[in-house]
């Protein structure tokens, strides 16, 4: 009986040694493959654009300036046309963010008191 246990133990240890060797060989193969890939990548030629390629920005017919725009010529930033749009949108944005802040604050306050 003891002899059978020893033989199974010996066969399992040799099997595990073989498995370890195979695993080690596979790892070394992967490392060699990774090193080769890295060497290939590092030694590749640089891709340069052709010599005749020259990027040119398109010409702008008019200068982009607020001072020269038609809006400034009609009355500036504080004209009635601009204020009619800007002030209501500013008020609406502030009310929306205030309401959202109050809603989130109440949700956080109720969740923190229920966890205590």
N, C-alpha and C positions, 0 to 999 in steps of 0.2 A: 504494500500500500504506500509506504513512504517512497519507494522507488518510483511509483507512478506519479506521485506528486512532484518529485524532483524532475522527472522527465518532462512533465507539462510545464513546470516552472522554467526549465532550461529552454524549451521550445518557445515559450512565450517571451522570454528575454531575448532570444535570438531574433524572433519576429519583430519585437519592438526596436531592436538595434537596426534591423533592415529597414524598418519604417522610418527611423530617424535618419539613416543614411539617404534614403530616397527623398525625404523632405529637405534635407540639407542640400542635396544635389539640385533639387528643383529651385530652392531659394538662390543658390549660386547662379543657376541658369538665368533666373529672372534679373538678378543684379547685373550680370554681364549684358543682358539684353537692354536693361535700362541705361547702363553706361554707354553702350553703342548708340542708343537713340540720342542721348545727350550729346555725344561727340558729333553725330551727324547733324543735329540741330545747331550746335555751336559753330560748326565749320561750314555752314551753308553760305552761299553768296548773298550779299545784301541786294535787295531789290531797290534800284534807284530809278527815278522817272527818266524818260528819254530826254536827251539834250535839248530837243526842239520844244519840249513842253515848258511853257511859261504861263503861270496863272496871272491873269490881269483882272483887276476889279472892274466891274462895269461902271461907266461914267454916269454920274447923277446929273440930270439936267438942272435941277433946282437944289439949293442948299436946304437941308432940313433944319429949320429954325422956327421956334415958336414966335419970335418977334416979327418975323416976316410972313406969318400965316394970315389967312383971311380973318380968323377969329380975333386976333389982336388988332387988326385994322378996324373991326366993327365996334370994339369997345373994351377989349381986354378981358382979363379973368373975371372981373367983377361986373360984367354986363348982365342985364336981366335975363338974357337967353341962357347963359351958363348957370347962373344962380338958381333958376327954376329947376334945373336938372340936378345940380350938385347938392343943394341943401336937403331936399327930400330924401335923396339916396343916402346921404350921410346920416340923417336922423333915423331912417329905417335900419341901416346897418348897426347903429349903436343900440337901438331897441332890441334887435335880434340877438346881438351878442350879450346884452344884459340879461335877456330872458334865458338864453342858453346857459349862462353862468349861474343864474339862480337855480335853474333846474338841476344842473350837475351838482351844485353845492348842497341842495336838499337831498339828493340821492346819496351823496357821500356821507352826509350827516346822519341819515337814517340807517345806512348800512354800518356805520361805525358804532352807533348806539346799540344796535341789535347784536353785534358781535361781542360786546362787553359783558 
